[in-house]
Amino acid sequence: MTQITLSELPPILQTLINQAKKTGETLTITDNGIPLAIISPVKKKSLLEVFANLEDIDEDFPDVDEGLLPLDDMEI
């Protein structure tokens, strides 16, 4: 996939994309009424928000017999 920087785009597109980033709204570019490109700003999340939305995955894994696990010289 080809990537370009925002500064390589024409000024009008830079302005539209910066407005989309500022407002958080999706920008849809159409050609004859048909969506051609959709620009959706990435929303940054704090680590707290990311961890708050994680589900507990422990219940998907079967119990492990710890006697089967290799041990180093270190105590657990």
Buried (B, 14 or more C-beta within 10 A) or exposed (E): EEEEEEEEEEEEBEEBBEEBBEEEEEBEEEEEEEEEEEBEBEEEEEEEEEEEEEEEEEEEEEEEEEEEEEEEEEEE
